Amino acid sequence: MAEKAVKLISETRAWTYVILGGLLEIVWASGFKYETIPSIVVLVSLLASFDLIIRATKVLPVGTVYAVFAGMGTLGTTIVEIAMSGGNVSALRIVFIVTLLACIIGLKLSSKGSEA
């Protein structure tokens, strides 16, 4: 049986997929709570986000990809929640959001050249 040739994407494109997947995660995760997001949008966003993440892990370390993906989703849904609640947020929550953002950026920057 002939094996299908696998064409790898560039690292830059893989990171683009991670970012797009993370943004789509915000959409589908928020859609679980807010009825203003149609169910079809939630479903398509969920499927597309995981497809993008799977593609990215073909090039980037899976642990880093998943951490960035989940972190983006956490940050994004927290920001959506703050916006939907009228902006009520404590200073401590802002500190933790900024810390999480710094960790996501640190993971992205530290993954350069870590692939085998």
trRosetta pair geometry for C-beta under 8 A, 3 or more apart (Angstrom, degrees):
i j d omega theta_ij theta_ji phi_ij phi_ji
6 58 7.5 -146 175 -166 125 133
8 58 6.2 -160 -125 132 82 110
8 59 5.7 123 -170 -87 104 99
9 13 4.3 -105 167 88 116 129
9 14 5.5 146 94 -57 113 80
9 17 7.5 81 95 -21 160 134
9 55 6.7 42 5 164 141 103
9 58 7.1 89 23 78 92 117
9 59 5.8 -91 67 -38 80 144
10 13 4.6 95 56 8 82 101
10 14 6.9 -140 97 -7 44 86
10 59 7.5 71 129 -147 14 160
11 14 5.4 -52 -148 34 34 116
11 15 6.5 33 154 -17 65 101
11 59 5.8 -164 -96 153 57 127
11 60 6.8 106 -139 -73 79 91
11 115 7.8 -142 -98 -7 118 144
12 15 5.9 -55 -152 36 31 107
12 16 6.5 35 147 -22 63 103
13 16 5.3 -49 -150 32 37 117
13 17 6.5 42 149 -22 65 100
13 59 8.0 82 74 23 86 165
14 17 5.6 -50 -154 32 34 114
14 18 6.7 37 147 -21 64 101
14 55 7.3 -154 -121 124 73 80
14 56 4.4 118 -168 -139 81 72
14 58 7.5 -142 -110 61 120 76
14 59 4.1 -126 -72 67 152 131
14 60 4.9 162 143 -23 138 109
14 65 7.9 -76 164 -100 105 121
15 18 5.3 -46 -148 32 40 115
15 19 6.4 39 153 -18 67 102
15 56 7.3 107 -70 -139 24 119
15 60 7.2 108 -68 -64 68 147
15 108 6.9 83 -135 -149 122 110
16 19 5.8 -54 -150 37 32 110
16 20 6.2 29 154 -14 66 108
17 20 5.8 -56 -143 42 30 108
17 21 5.9 33 156 -21 65 110
17 52 4.2 -171 -172 -174 89 91
17 53 7.1 177 141 -73 102 30
17 55 5.3 -115 -159 84 162 111
17 56 4.2 -166 89 -63 121 103
18 21 5.7 -56 -145 39 27 113
18 22 6.3 29 154 -21 63 107
18 52 7.2 -177 -71 140 25 104
18 53 6.8 75 -111 -108 62 68
18 56 4.8 113 -58 -137 84 166
18 60 7.1 -27 -51 44 133 159
18 65 5.6 -128 -105 -142 121 82
18 68 5.5 28 170 99 130 130
18 69 6.0 -109 -158 -69 83 86
18 72 8.0 143 153 -7 82 147
19 22 5.7 -54 -148 35 29 112
19 23 6.5 29 154 -17 63 104
19 72 7.3 170 -133 -107 49 161
20 23 5.7 -54 -149 36 32 111
20 24 6.3 31 153 -16 65 106
20 49 7.8 -157 123 -113 69 65
20 52 5.4 -128 87 -150 103 162
21 24 5.7 -56 -147 39 31 110
21 25 6.4 41 150 -28 64 101
21 48 7.6 -157 -110 125 68 70
21 49 4.3 109 -156 -158 72 69
21 50 7.3 117 -147 -59 116 19
21 51 8.0 -162 -102 65 109 55
21 52 3.7 -161 -67 87 105 122
21 53 4.6 138 -170 -52 163 83
21 56 7.0 -107 -1 -7 144 136
21 69 5.7 -32 110 -123 115 109
22 25 5.4 -46 -150 26 34 117
22 26 7.1 40 150 -22 61 95
22 49 7.5 129 -47 -147 17 111
22 68 6.7 -78 -69 136 137 80
22 69 5.2 -146 -81 -133 86 51
22 71 7.8 -23 -133 73 130 65
22 72 2.9 18 -171 90 131 152
22 73 6.0 -127 -153 -45 72 70
22 76 7.1 148 156 -16 86 137
23 26 5.7 -45 -161 24 38 114
23 27 7.1 38 144 -17 63 100
23 72 7.1 -60 -52 156 47 131
23 76 7.1 156 -122 -97 46 159
24 27 5.4 -48 -156 31 43 116
24 28 6.5 28 154 -9 73 103
24 45 4.4 -173 -172 -164 91 84
24 46 7.6 -168 147 -64 105 22
24 48 5.4 -121 -153 90 163 103
24 49 3.7 -161 93 -73 118 101
24 52 7.2 123 25 21 139 139
25 28 6.2 -58 -143 43 33 99
25 29 5.7 27 162 -15 69 113
25 45 7.6 175 -72 154 21 104
25 49 4.9 130 -59 -157 72 156
25 69 6.4 118 -30 178 154 83
25 70 7.9 -121 169 -102 165 34
25 72 6.5 105 55 95 127 98
25 73 3.8 -67 126 -92 129 111
25 76 7.1 124 88 53 86 139
26 29 6.2 -59 -137 43 23 106
26 30 5.9 20 163 -15 62 114
26 72 7.1 -86 -45 141 103 85
26 73 5.9 -162 -66 -127 60 57
26 76 3.2 -71 -100 131 126 143
26 77 5.8 -163 -134 -55 71 68
26 80 6.6 148 -176 -30 102 131
27 30 6.2 -65 -148 40 20 105
27 31 6.2 26 153 -27 61 112
27 37 6.8 167 -175 -147 75 143
27 41 6.7 -100 165 151 119 101
27 42 7.3 -161 135 -106 83 51
27 45 4.2 -124 93 -142 120 159
28 31 5.2 -52 -146 31 34 120
28 32 7.3 48 154 -31 61 89
28 41 7.9 -162 -89 126 67 69
28 42 4.8 105 -133 -157 73 65
28 43 7.7 127 -122 -50 114 14
28 45 4.0 -171 -52 98 97 114
28 46 4.2 126 -134 -64 161 79
28 49 6.6 -118 9 2 132 140
29 32 6.0 -39 -166 10 37 113
29 73 5.6 103 -12 -169 152 107
29 76 7.7 114 56 90 126 105
29 77 4.8 -63 109 -81 128 134
30 33 6.2 -69 -167 43 45 100
30 34 5.6 -10 159 21 84 116
30 37 6.2 107 105 -18 90 154
30 76 7.7 -90 -40 131 116 97
30 77 5.7 -167 -67 -119 82 84
30 80 4.8 -53 -106 129 132 167
31 34 6.5 -72 -115 59 30 79
31 37 3.7 -106 -108 101 87 137
31 38 7.9 -37 -142 64 121 29
31 39 7.5 139 168 -107 122 37
31 41 6.4 -168 -103 94 145 95
31 42 3.5 -164 121 -92 151 107
31 45 7.0 138 -4 46 144 140
32 42 7.0 124 -57 -143 58 138
34 37 5.5 75 90 3 95 99
34 80 7.9 -109 -15 159 141 125
34 84 7.0 -128 -85 -112 130 154
37 41 5.4 -116 179 81 84 128
37 42 5.9 99 128 -59 111 93
38 41 4.7 95 64 3 83 104
38 42 7.2 -147 100 -6 45 85
39 42 5.4 -52 -150 34 38 115
39 43 6.3 35 154 -18 69 105
40 43 5.7 -53 -146 38 33 111
40 44 6.1 28 158 -14 67 108
41 44 6.0 -54 -140 42 28 106
41 45 6.0 30 158 -19 63 112
42 45 5.9 -61 -146 39 24 111
42 46 6.2 26 156 -22 62 109
43 46 5.8 -55 -147 33 28 112
43 47 6.4 20 159 -11 64 108
44 47 6.0 -58 -146 41 30 106
44 48 6.0 25 159 -15 66 113
45 48 5.9 -58 -139 43 26 107
45 49 6.0 28 161 -24 64 109
46 49 6.1 -56 -145 32 23 109
46 50 6.7 12 161 -8 60 108
47 50 6.3 -64 -151 41 28 103
47 51 6.3 31 153 -21 65 109
48 51 5.5 -55 -146 36 32 115
48 52 6.3 32 156 -19 66 105
49 52 5.9 -57 -152 36 30 110
49 53 6.4 27 153 -17 65 108
49 69 7.7 127 172 -158 104 115
50 53 5.5 -52 -143 38 36 112
50 54 6.2 41 156 -22 67 103
51 54 5.8 -54 -149 34 29 112
51 55 6.5 28 153 -17 62 106
52 55 5.7 -56 -151 37 31 112
52 56 6.3 32 152 -21 66 107
53 56 5.6 -52 -146 35 33 113
53 57 6.5 33 156 -22 65 104
53 65 6.2 136 -158 155 84 117
53 66 7.3 75 -170 -90 127 63
53 69 5.4 32 -109 -98 126 155
54 57 6.0 -55 -150 32 30 110
54 58 7.5 44 148 -31 58 94
55 58 6.0 -44 -169 9 39 116
56 59 6.5 -76 -169 45 43 95
56 60 5.4 -19 161 30 85 118
56 65 5.1 156 113 -134 117 135
57 60 6.3 -74 -109 66 36 76
57 61 7.9 -32 -138 133 73 16
57 62 4.6 43 -143 -99 118 81
57 65 5.1 -134 -81 47 81 162
57 66 7.9 31 -85 -43 121 85
59 115 7.2 -41 168 -106 56 155
60 64 6.1 -102 159 78 107 115
60 65 5.0 122 98 -61 118 109
60 111 6.4 33 -158 159 103 142
60 115 6.9 -97 -124 -75 36 119
61 64 4.4 71 77 13 103 109
61 65 6.6 -178 88 -11 50 88
61 111 6.0 -142 27 -143 114 114
61 114 6.0 -34 -30 104 134 116
61 115 6.5 -150 -47 -88 82 73
62 65 5.6 -56 -143 39 31 112
62 66 6.1 27 162 -16 67 109
63 66 6.1 -57 -144 39 26 106
63 67 6.2 25 157 -19 63 110
64 67 5.8 -57 -145 37 28 110
64 68 6.3 24 159 -15 65 108
64 107 5.3 170 -146 171 87 106
64 108 7.5 133 176 -88 113 41
64 111 4.5 92 -158 -92 166 136
64 114 7.6 117 -33 71 149 141
65 68 6.1 -61 -149 39 26 106
65 69 6.0 28 155 -20 64 113
66 69 5.5 -55 -142 40 31 115
66 70 6.0 25 162 -13 67 109
67 70 6.1 -57 -141 42 25 105
67 71 5.9 26 158 -20 62 113
67 104 7.5 -172 132 -113 87 68
67 107 5.5 -140 100 -143 127 166
68 71 5.7 -57 -141 40 27 112
68 72 6.2 30 158 -21 64 105
68 104 5.4 105 -127 -154 71 90
68 107 5.6 -156 -66 95 93 131
68 108 6.0 83 -102 -66 138 92
69 72 6.0 -56 -151 33 24 109
69 73 6.6 21 152 -15 60 108
70 73 5.6 -55 -150 38 33 113
70 74 6.2 35 152 -21 66 106
71 74 5.6 -52 -146 36 32 112
71 75 6.2 31 156 -16 66 106
71 100 5.8 -177 -157 174 101 99
71 101 7.9 153 161 -92 115 36
71 103 6.7 -144 -129 92 150 101
71 104 4.2 -174 117 -85 146 112
71 107 7.7 147 8 25 154 144
72 75 5.8 -55 -145 40 30 110
72 76 5.9 26 159 -17 66 113
72 104 6.6 116 -59 -141 71 151
73 76 5.9 -58 -139 41 26 109
73 77 6.0 17 166 -11 65 110
74 77 6.4 -58 -139 41 22 101
74 78 6.2 23 158 -19 60 112
74 100 6.5 -104 100 -180 123 152
75 78 5.9 -65 -152 37 25 111
75 79 6.3 22 155 -17 65 108
75 97 6.3 109 -130 -155 83 87
75 100 5.8 -175 -75 110 99 125
75 101 6.1 92 -112 -76 144 84
75 104 7.3 -62 -25 -21 141 152
76 79 5.7 -56 -148 36 30 109
76 80 6.3 31 153 -18 66 104
77 80 5.4 -48 -145 36 37 114
77 81 6.2 42 152 -23 65 104
78 81 5.6 -52 -148 35 31 114
78 82 6.4 33 152 -19 64 103
78 93 7.8 -167 -178 177 124 109
78 97 6.1 -160 110 -104 144 112
79 82 5.6 -50 -147 35 33 112
79 83 6.3 33 153 -18 65 106
79 97 7.6 108 -66 -148 85 140
80 83 5.7 -57 -148 39 30 111
80 84 6.1 24 156 -16 67 111
81 84 5.9 -58 -142 40 27 107
81 85 6.2 17 159 -13 64 112
82 85 6.1 -65 -145 41 26 104
82 87 6.2 44 162 -121 86 36
82 88 7.3 -150 -149 60 71 47
82 89 4.9 4 -133 -62 120 126
82 93 7.9 160 -88 129 123 138
83 87 6.9 24 -113 -71 38 66
85 88 5.2 -82 126 38 111 98
89 93 5.1 -116 -172 77 91 133
89 94 6.2 100 136 -53 120 89
90 93 4.7 102 58 2 80 100
90 94 7.3 -140 99 -3 47 84
91 94 5.6 -52 -154 34 37 114
91 95 6.6 43 148 -23 66 101
92 95 5.5 -48 -151 31 36 116
92 96 6.6 31 152 -14 65 103
93 96 5.8 -55 -151 38 34 109
93 97 6.3 37 151 -21 66 105
94 97 5.6 -53 -146 35 32 113
94 98 6.3 30 156 -16 66 106
95 98 6.0 -58 -149 39 28 108
95 99 6.3 30 151 -21 64 109
96 99 5.4 -51 -143 36 34 115
96 100 6.3 37 156 -20 65 103
97 100 5.8 -53 -150 35 29 111
97 101 6.4 31 151 -19 63 106
98 101 5.5 -52 -148 36 33 115
98 102 6.4 37 152 -21 65 104
99 102 5.7 -53 -150 35 31 112
99 103 6.5 32 151 -19 64 104
100 103 5.6 -53 -149 35 33 112
100 104 6.5 36 152 -21 65 102
101 104 5.7 -51 -149 33 33 112
101 105 6.5 30 154 -15 65 106
102 105 5.8 -55 -148 40 32 110
102 106 6.1 36 152 -22 65 109
103 106 5.4 -53 -144 38 31 116
103 107 6.4 36 155 -22 64 101
104 107 5.8 -52 -152 32 30 111
104 108 6.6 28 152 -17 62 105
105 108 5.7 -55 -151 36 33 112
105 109 6.2 26 155 -14 67 110
106 109 5.8 -58 -142 42 29 107
106 110 5.9 19 163 -13 67 115
107 110 6.0 -62 -137 43 25 104
107 111 6.3 31 161 -32 62 108
108 111 6.1 -56 -152 21 25 113
109 112 6.6 -33 -175 -6 39 112
110 114 7.3 40 139 -39 67 136
111 114 5.1 -90 -158 27 51 126
111 115 7.9 49 170 -40 86 81
